[in-house]
Amino acid sequence: MDDKSQEQQLKRQELQRQLNEVENKLADLKARWPYHSVQPRLVAEREDLEEERERLLNLIKSL
């Protein structure tokens, strides 16, 4: 394996680790999601996490 492909593999692994972390945070947030009276802070946190998940997925696909 050459240096470039090894570097790309390490980058992919790091992005996957970050993606797993974001997905775990999303799962935790959804588990705490109330059935009513959702606080705006929770909505914003969920949107941020979903956007970060999409960004990471796109980066992984582009490798």
PDB file with one MODEL, atoms N, CA, C and O in Angstrom:
MODEL        1
ATOM      1  N   MET A   1       0.863  -1.177   0.000  1.00  0.00           N
ATOM      2  CA  MET A   1       0.000   0.000   0.000  1.00  0.00           C
ATOM      3  C   MET A   1       0.904   1.233   0.000  1.00  0.00           C
ATOM      4  O   MET A   1       1.804   1.349   0.833  1.00  0.00           O
ATOM      5  N   ASP A   2       0.665   2.139  -0.925  1.00  0.00           N
ATOM      6  CA  ASP A   2       1.500   3.339  -0.960  1.00  0.00           C
ATOM      7  C   ASP A   2       1.039   4.364   0.074  1.00  0.00           C
ATOM      8  O   ASP A   2      -0.021   4.223   0.684  1.00  0.00           O
ATOM      9  N   ASP A   3       1.858   5.395   0.256  1.00  0.00           N
ATOM     10  CA  ASP A   3       1.585   6.397   1.295  1.00  0.00           C
ATOM     11  C   ASP A   3       0.251   7.110   1.090  1.00  0.00           C
ATOM     12  O   ASP A   3      -0.481   7.370   2.045  1.00  0.00           O
ATOM     13  N   LYS A   4      -0.053   7.421  -0.169  1.00  0.00           N
ATOM     14  CA  LYS A   4      -1.294   8.149  -0.440  1.00  0.00           C
ATOM     15  C   LYS A   4      -2.519   7.309  -0.106  1.00  0.00           C
ATOM     16  O   LYS A   4      -3.474   7.809   0.488  1.00  0.00           O
ATOM     17  N   SER A   5      -2.495   6.057  -0.476  1.00  0.00           N
ATOM     18  CA  SER A   5      -3.645   5.196  -0.200  1.00  0.00           C
ATOM     19  C   SER A   5      -3.752   4.897   1.293  1.00  0.00           C
ATOM     20  O   SER A   5      -4.853   4.760   1.826  1.00  0.00           O
ATOM     21  N   GLN A   6      -2.611   4.798   1.962  1.00  0.00           N
ATOM     22  CA  GLN A   6      -2.616   4.590   3.410  1.00  0.00           C
ATOM     23  C   GLN A   6      -3.176   5.832   4.117  1.00  0.00           C
ATOM     24  O   GLN A   6      -3.951   5.722   5.067  1.00  0.00           O
ATOM     25  N   GLU A   7      -2.772   6.998   3.641  1.00  0.00           N
ATOM     26  CA  GLU A   7      -3.279   8.258   4.202  1.00  0.00           C
ATOM     27  C   GLU A   7      -4.785   8.383   3.981  1.00  0.00           C
ATOM     28  O   GLU A   7      -5.512   8.829   4.868  1.00  0.00           O
ATOM     29  N   GLN A   8      -5.240   7.994   2.816  1.00  0.00           N
ATOM     30  CA  GLN A   8      -6.669   8.041   2.503  1.00  0.00           C
ATOM     31  C   GLN A   8      -7.451   7.079   3.403  1.00  0.00           C
ATOM     32  O   GLN A   8      -8.552   7.397   3.853  1.00  0.00           O
ATOM     33  N   GLN A   9      -6.875   5.910   3.661  1.00  0.00           N
ATOM     34  CA  GLN A   9      -7.530   4.923   4.532  1.00  0.00           C
ATOM     35  C   GLN A   9      -7.643   5.462   5.955  1.00  0.00           C
ATOM     36  O   GLN A   9      -8.673   5.291   6.607  1.00  0.00           O
ATOM     37  N   LEU A  10      -6.584   6.112   6.435  1.00  0.00           N
ATOM     38  CA  LEU A  10      -6.615   6.701   7.774  1.00  0.00           C
ATOM     39  C   LEU A  10      -7.650   7.817   7.860  1.00  0.00           C
ATOM     40  O   LEU A  10      -8.354   7.947   8.862  1.00  0.00           O
ATOM     41  N   LYS A  11      -7.735   8.618   6.803  1.00  0.00           N
ATOM     42  CA  LYS A  11      -8.727   9.699   6.777  1.00  0.00           C
ATOM     43  C   LYS A  11     -10.140   9.119   6.799  1.00  0.00           C
ATOM     44  O   LYS A  11     -11.012   9.615   7.513  1.00  0.00           O
ATOM     45  N   ARG A  12     -10.355   8.074   6.019  1.00  0.00           N
ATOM     46  CA  ARG A  12     -11.676   7.418   5.981  1.00  0.00           C
ATOM     47  C   ARG A  12     -12.031   6.857   7.362  1.00  0.00           C
ATOM     48  O   ARG A  12     -13.172   6.981   7.808  1.00  0.00           O
ATOM     49  N   GLN A  13     -11.063   6.247   8.032  1.00  0.00           N
ATOM     50  CA  GLN A  13     -11.313   5.698   9.362  1.00  0.00           C
ATOM     51  C   GLN A  13     -11.667   6.801  10.355  1.00  0.00           C
ATOM     52  O   GLN A  13     -12.570   6.637  11.176  1.00  0.00           O
ATOM     53  N   GLU A  14     -10.955   7.928  10.278  1.00  0.00           N
ATOM     54  CA  GLU A  14     -11.231   9.045  11.189  1.00  0.00           C
ATOM     55  C   GLU A  14     -12.616   9.627  10.914  1.00  0.00           C
ATOM     56  O   GLU A  14     -13.350   9.943  11.851  1.00  0.00           O
ATOM     57  N   LEU A  15     -12.980   9.771   9.644  1.00  0.00           N
ATOM     58  CA  LEU A  15     -14.307  10.279   9.301  1.00  0.00           C
ATOM     59  C   LEU A  15     -15.386   9.310   9.781  1.00  0.00           C
ATOM     60  O   LEU A  15     -16.433   9.737  10.266  1.00  0.00           O
ATOM     61  N   GLN A  16     -15.136   8.023   9.648  1.00  0.00           N
ATOM     62  CA  GLN A  16     -16.105   7.015  10.101  1.00  0.00           C
ATOM     63  C   GLN A  16     -16.266   7.078  11.612  1.00  0.00           C
ATOM     64  O   GLN A  16     -17.374   6.937  12.128  1.00  0.00           O
ATOM     65  N   ARG A  17     -15.152   7.291  12.328  1.00  0.00           N
ATOM     66  CA  ARG A  17     -15.207   7.412  13.787  1.00  0.00           C
ATOM     67  C   ARG A  17     -16.042   8.633  14.180  1.00  0.00           C
ATOM     68  O   ARG A  17     -16.864   8.569  15.094  1.00  0.00           O
ATOM     69  N   GLN A  18     -15.817   9.741  13.476  1.00  0.00           N
ATOM     70  CA  GLN A  18     -16.597  10.954  13.750  1.00  0.00           C
ATOM     71  C   GLN A  18     -18.075  10.730  13.444  1.00  0.00           C
ATOM     72  O   GLN A  18     -18.943  11.177  14.193  1.00  0.00           O
ATOM     73  N   LEU A  19     -18.355  10.042  12.350  1.00  0.00           N
ATOM     74  CA  LEU A  19     -19.735   9.748  11.976  1.00  0.00           C
ATOM     75  C   LEU A  19     -20.406   8.891  13.050  1.00  0.00           C
ATOM     76  O   LEU A  19     -21.552   9.145  13.420  1.00  0.00           O
ATOM     77  N   ASN A  20     -19.710   7.893  13.541  1.00  0.00           N
ATOM     78  CA  ASN A  20     -20.269   7.042  14.599  1.00  0.00           C
ATOM     79  C   ASN A  20     -20.582   7.860  15.845  1.00  0.00           C
ATOM     80  O   ASN A  20     -21.609   7.655  16.492  1.00  0.00           O
ATOM     81  N   GLU A  21     -19.693   8.781  16.172  1.00  0.00           N
ATOM     82  CA  GLU A  21     -19.903   9.639  17.343  1.00  0.00           C
ATOM     83  C   GLU A  21     -21.154  10.512  17.164  1.00  0.00           C
ATOM     84  O   GLU A  21     -21.962  10.644  18.083  1.00  0.00           O
ATOM     85  N   VAL A  22     -21.303  11.099  15.984  1.00  0.00           N
ATOM     86  CA  VAL A  22     -22.474  11.933  15.703  1.00  0.00           C
ATOM     87  C   VAL A  22     -23.744  11.094  15.757  1.00  0.00           C
ATOM     88  O   VAL A  22     -24.751  11.531  16.315  1.00  0.00           O
ATOM     89  N   GLU A  23     -23.709   9.899  15.185  1.00  0.00           N
ATOM     90  CA  GLU A  23     -24.897   9.042  15.199  1.00  0.00           C
ATOM     91  C   GLU A  23     -25.260   8.610  16.619  1.00  0.00           C
ATOM     92  O   GLU A  23     -26.440   8.498  16.950  1.00  0.00           O
ATOM     93  N   ASN A  24     -24.253   8.368  17.456  1.00  0.00           N
ATOM     94  CA  ASN A  24     -24.530   8.041  18.858  1.00  0.00           C
ATOM     95  C   ASN A  24     -25.175   9.217  19.578  1.00  0.00           C
ATOM     96  O   ASN A  24     -26.107   9.033  20.361  1.00  0.00           O
ATOM     97  N   LYS A  25     -24.686  10.416  19.319  1.00  0.00           N
ATOM     98  CA  LYS A  25     -25.275  11.614  19.933  1.00  0.00           C
ATOM     99  C   LYS A  25     -26.715  11.806  19.470  1.00  0.00           C
ATOM    100  O   LYS A  25     -27.586  12.169  20.261  1.00  0.00           O
ATOM    101  N   LEU A  26     -26.962  11.559  18.179  1.00  0.00           N
ATOM    102  CA  LEU A  26     -28.329  11.669  17.650  1.00  0.00           C
ATOM    103  C   LEU A  26     -29.250  10.655  18.308  1.00  0.00           C
ATOM    104  O   LEU A  26     -30.377  10.986  18.679  1.00  0.00           O
ATOM    105  N   ALA A  27     -28.782   9.430  18.454  1.00  0.00           N
ATOM    106  CA  ALA A  27     -29.593   8.387  19.085  1.00  0.00           C
ATOM    107  C   ALA A  27     -29.909   8.759  20.528  1.00  0.00           C
ATOM    108  O   ALA A  27     -31.033   8.562  20.989  1.00  0.00           O
ATOM    109  N   ASP A  28     -28.927   9.294  21.239  1.00  0.00           N
ATOM    110  CA  ASP A  28     -29.138   9.725  22.618  1.00  0.00           C
ATOM    111  C   ASP A  28     -30.161  10.857  22.682  1.00  0.00           C
ATOM    112  O   ASP A  28     -31.051  10.859  23.532  1.00  0.00           O
ATOM    113  N   LEU A  29     -30.018  11.811  21.776  1.00  0.00           N
ATOM    114  CA  LEU A  29     -30.944  12.945  21.737  1.00  0.00           C
ATOM    115  C   LEU A  29     -32.369  12.464  21.451  1.00  0.00           C
ATOM    116  O   LEU A  29     -33.319  12.901  22.101  1.00  0.00           O
ATOM    117  N   LYS A  30     -32.510  11.573  20.488  1.00  0.00           N
ATOM    118  CA  LYS A  30     -33.844  11.059  20.147  1.00  0.00           C
ATOM    119  C   LYS A  30     -34.457  10.282  21.306  1.00  0.00           C
ATOM    120  O   LYS A  30     -35.673  10.302  21.496  1.00  0.00           O
ATOM    121  N   ALA A  31     -33.613   9.594  22.084  1.00  0.00           N
ATOM    122  CA  ALA A  31     -34.116   8.850  23.241  1.00  0.00           C
ATOM    123  C   ALA A  31     -34.639   9.806  24.322  1.00  0.00           C
ATOM    124  O   ALA A  31     -35.538   9.448  25.084  1.00  0.00           O
ATOM    125  N   ARG A  32     -34.086  11.004  24.387  1.00  0.00           N
ATOM    126  CA  ARG A  32     -34.510  12.000  25.379  1.00  0.00           C
ATOM    127  C   ARG A  32     -35.603  12.929  24.843  1.00  0.00           C
ATOM    128  O   ARG A  32     -36.091  13.798  25.565  1.00  0.00           O
ATOM    129  N   TRP A  33     -35.986  12.745  23.577  1.00  0.00           N
ATOM    130  CA  TRP A  33     -36.940  13.630  22.915  1.00  0.00           C
ATOM    131  C   TRP A  33     -38.311  13.519  23.578  1.00  0.00           C
ATOM    132  O   TRP A  33     -38.878  12.428  23.633  1.00  0.00           O
ATOM    133  N   PRO A  34     -38.852  14.629  24.081  1.00  0.00           N
ATOM    134  CA  PRO A  34     -40.173  14.567  24.734  1.00  0.00           C
ATOM    135  C   PRO A  34     -41.291  14.418  23.699  1.00  0.00           C
ATOM    136  O   PRO A  34     -41.124  14.760  22.528  1.00  0.00           O
ATOM    137  N   TYR A  35     -42.420  13.907  24.154  1.00  0.00           N
ATOM    138  CA  TYR A  35     -43.564  13.736  23.261  1.00  0.00           C
ATOM    139  C   TYR A  35     -44.269  15.054  22.975  1.00  0.00           C
ATOM    140  O   TYR A  35     -45.005  15.167  21.995  1.00  0.00           O
ATOM    141  N   HIS A  36     -44.052  16.035  23.813  1.00  0.00           N
ATOM    142  CA  HIS A  36     -44.655  17.348  23.608  1.00  0.00           C
ATOM    143  C   HIS A  36     -43.745  18.407  24.204  1.00  0.00           C
ATOM    144  O   HIS A  36     -42.831  18.091  24.965  1.00  0.00           O
ATOM    145  N   SER A  37     -43.991  19.640  23.865  1.00  0.00           N
ATOM    146  CA  SER A  37     -43.232  20.785  24.381  1.00  0.00           C
ATOM    147  C   SER A  37     -41.730  20.617  24.181  1.00  0.00           C
ATOM    148  O   SER A  37     -40.952  20.681  25.133  1.00  0.00           O
ATOM    149  N   VAL A  38     -41.339  20.403  22.937  1.00  0.00           N
ATOM    150  CA  VAL A  38     -39.915  20.254  22.623  1.00  0.00           C
ATOM    151  C   VAL A  38     -39.237  21.620  22.732  1.00  0.00           C
ATOM    152  O   VAL A  38     -39.691  22.603  22.146  1.00  0.00           O
ATOM    153  N   GLN A  39     -38.162  21.660  23.479  1.00  0.00           N
ATOM    154  CA  GLN A  39     -37.426  22.910  23.656  1.00  0.00           C
ATOM    155  C   GLN A  39     -36.688  23.263  22.369  1.00  0.00           C
ATOM    156  O   GLN A  39     -36.148  22.382  21.700  1.00  0.00           O
ATOM    157  N   PRO A  40     -36.663  24.547  22.022  1.00  0.00           N
ATOM    158  CA  PRO A  40     -35.950  24.974  20.813  1.00  0.00           C
ATOM    159  C   PRO A  40     -34.477  24.540  20.813  1.00  0.00           C
ATOM    160  O   PRO A  40     -33.906  24.282  19.753  1.00  0.00           O
ATOM    161  N   ARG A  41     -33.876  24.462  21.977  1.00  0.00           N
ATOM    162  CA  ARG A  41     -32.481  24.034  22.096  1.00  0.00           C
ATOM    163  C   ARG A  41     -32.303  22.614  21.556  1.00  0.00           C
ATOM    164  O   ARG A  41     -31.315  22.319  20.884  1.00  0.00           O
ATOM    165  N   LEU A  42     -33.266  21.736  21.855  1.00  0.00           N
ATOM    166  CA  LEU A  42     -33.191  20.356  21.379  1.00  0.00           C
ATOM    167  C   LEU A  42     -33.371  20.277  19.862  1.00  0.00           C
ATOM    168  O   LEU A  42     -32.705  19.496  19.182  1.00  0.00           O
ATOM    169  N   VAL A  43     -34.275  21.095  19.353  1.00  0.00           N
ATOM    170  CA  VAL A  43     -34.499  21.117  17.898  1.00  0.00           C
ATOM    171  C   VAL A  43     -33.224  21.568  17.191  1.00  0.00           C
ATOM    172  O   VAL A  43     -32.813  20.966  16.200  1.00  0.00           O
ATOM    173  N   ALA A  44     -32.604  22.622  17.701  1.00  0.00           N
ATOM    174  CA  ALA A  44     -31.373  23.141  17.104  1.00  0.00           C
ATOM    175  C   ALA A  44     -30.251  22.117  17.187  1.00  0.00           C
ATOM    176  O   ALA A  44     -29.494  21.948  16.232  1.00  0.00           O
ATOM    177  N   GLU A  45     -30.138  21.435  18.316  1.00  0.00           N
ATOM    178  CA  GLU A  45     -29.098  20.413  18.482  1.00  0.00           C
ATOM    179  C   GLU A  45     -29.304  19.276  17.487  1.00  0.00           C
ATOM    180  O   GLU A  45     -28.350  18.788  16.882  1.00  0.00           O
ATOM    181  N   ARG A  46     -30.559  18.858  17.324  1.00  0.00           N
ATOM    182  CA  ARG A  46     -30.849  17.779  16.371  1.00  0.00           C
ATOM    183  C   ARG A  46     -30.508  18.204  14.945  1.00  0.00           C
ATOM    184  O   ARG A  46     -29.909  17.436  14.193  1.00  0.00           O
ATOM    185  N   GLU A  47     -30.887  19.423  14.574  1.00  0.00           N
ATOM    186  CA  GLU A  47     -30.578  19.913  13.227  1.00  0.00           C
ATOM    187  C   GLU A  47     -29.072  19.977  13.000  1.00  0.00           C
ATOM    188  O   GLU A  47     -28.585  19.594  11.936  1.00  0.00           O
ATOM    189  N   ASP A  48     -28.332  20.460  13.998  1.00  0.00           N
ATOM    190  CA  ASP A  48     -26.874  20.535  13.878  1.00  0.00           C
ATOM    191  C   ASP A  48     -26.262  19.151  13.698  1.00  0.00           C
ATOM    192  O   ASP A  48     -25.388  18.960  12.852  1.00  0.00           O
ATOM    193  N   LEU A  49     -26.716  18.194  14.487  1.00  0.00           N
ATOM    194  CA  LEU A  49     -26.187  16.835  14.386  1.00  0.00           C
ATOM    195  C   LEU A  49     -26.528  16.195  13.041  1.00  0.00           C
ATOM    196  O   LEU A  49     -25.696  15.508  12.448  1.00  0.00           O
ATOM    197  N   GLU A  50     -27.736  16.419  12.567  1.00  0.00           N
ATOM    198  CA  GLU A  50     -28.128  15.857  11.268  1.00  0.00           C
ATOM    199  C   GLU A  50     -27.315  16.478  10.134  1.00  0.00           C
ATOM    200  O   GLU A  50     -26.933  15.782   9.193  1.00  0.00           O
ATOM    201  N   GLU A  51     -27.049  17.783  10.217  1.00  0.00           N
ATOM    202  CA  GLU A  51     -26.222  18.445   9.199  1.00  0.00           C
ATOM    203  C   GLU A  51     -24.794  17.915   9.235  1.00  0.00           C
ATOM    204  O   GLU A  51     -24.189  17.693   8.186  1.00  0.00           O
ATOM    205  N   GLU A  52     -24.255  17.712  10.424  1.00  0.00           N
ATOM    206  CA  GLU A  52     -22.900  17.183  10.560  1.00  0.00           C
ATOM    207  C   GLU A  52     -22.828  15.758  10.021  1.00  0.00           C
ATOM    208  O   GLU A  52     -21.845  15.382   9.382  1.00  0.00           O
ATOM    209  N   ARG A  53     -23.867  14.967  10.278  1.00  0.00           N
ATOM    210  CA  ARG A  53     -23.913  13.598   9.750  1.00  0.00           C
ATOM    211  C   ARG A  53     -23.880  13.619   8.230  1.00  0.00           C
ATOM    212  O   ARG A  53     -23.137  12.854   7.616  1.00  0.00           O
ATOM    213  N   GLU A  54     -24.674  14.484   7.618  1.00  0.00           N
ATOM    214  CA  GLU A  54     -24.703  14.586   6.152  1.00  0.00           C
ATOM    215  C   GLU A  54     -23.348  15.023   5.601  1.00  0.00           C
ATOM    216  O   GLU A  54     -22.887  14.498   4.587  1.00  0.00           O
ATOM    217  N   ARG A  55     -22.713  15.985   6.271  1.00  0.00           N
ATOM    218  CA  ARG A  55     -21.400  16.469   5.833  1.00  0.00           C
ATOM    219  C   ARG A  55     -20.381  15.332   5.860  1.00  0.00           C
ATOM    220  O   ARG A  55     -19.617  15.152   4.912  1.00  0.00           O
ATOM    221  N   LEU A  56     -20.375  14.567   6.950  1.00  0.00           N
ATOM    222  CA  LEU A  56     -19.433  13.457   7.072  1.00  0.00           C
ATOM    223  C   LEU A  56     -19.713  12.365   6.042  1.00  0.00           C
ATOM    224  O   LEU A  56     -18.782  11.812   5.457  1.00  0.00           O
ATOM    225  N   LEU A  57     -20.979  12.055   5.819  1.00  0.00           N
ATOM    226  CA  LEU A  57     -21.326  11.045   4.811  1.00  0.00           C
ATOM    227  C   LEU A  57     -20.847  11.480   3.425  1.00  0.00           C
ATOM    228  O   LEU A  57     -20.325  10.664   2.665  1.00  0.00           O
ATOM    229  N   ASN A  58     -21.020  12.745   3.099  1.00  0.00           N
ATOM    230  CA  ASN A  58     -20.572  13.244   1.799  1.00  0.00           C
ATOM    231  C   ASN A  58     -19.055  13.187   1.672  1.00  0.00           C
ATOM    232  O   ASN A  58     -18.532  12.859   0.607  1.00  0.00           O
ATOM    233  N   LEU A  59     -18.349  13.503   2.753  1.00  0.00           N
ATOM    234  CA  LEU A  59     -16.886  13.416   2.720  1.00  0.00           C
ATOM    235  C   LEU A  59     -16.426  11.973   2.530  1.00  0.00           C
ATOM    236  O   LEU A  59     -15.495  11.711   1.768  1.00  0.00           O
ATOM    237  N   ILE A  60     -17.067  11.052   3.212  1.00  0.00           N
ATOM    238  CA  ILE A  60     -16.701   9.645   3.084  1.00  0.00           C
ATOM    239  C   ILE A  60     -16.963   9.152   1.663  1.00  0.00           C
ATOM    240  O   ILE A  60     -16.151   8.420   1.097  1.00  0.00           O
ATOM    241  N   LYS A  61     -18.086   9.549   1.094  1.00  0.00           N
ATOM    242  CA  LYS A  61     -18.418   9.139  -0.277  1.00  0.00           C
ATOM    243  C   LYS A  61     -17.432   9.700  -1.295  1.00  0.00           C
ATOM    244  O   LYS A  61     -17.162   9.071  -2.318  1.00  0.00           O
ATOM    245  N   SER A  62     -16.895  10.886  -1.010  1.00  0.00           N
ATOM    246  CA  SER A  62     -16.001  11.530  -1.969  1.00  0.00           C
ATOM    247  C   SER A  62     -14.596  10.926  -1.970  1.00  0.00           C
ATOM    248  O   SER A  62     -13.800  11.207  -2.867  1.00  0.00           O
ATOM    249  N   LEU A  63     -14.290  10.101  -0.975  1.00  0.00           N
ATOM    250  CA  LEU A  63     -12.946   9.483  -0.923  1.00  0.00           C
ATOM    251  C   LEU A  63     -12.838   8.294  -1.848  1.00  0.00           C
ATOM    252  O   LEU A  63     -11.782   7.665  -1.924  1.00  0.00           O
TER     253      LEU A  63
ENDMDL
END
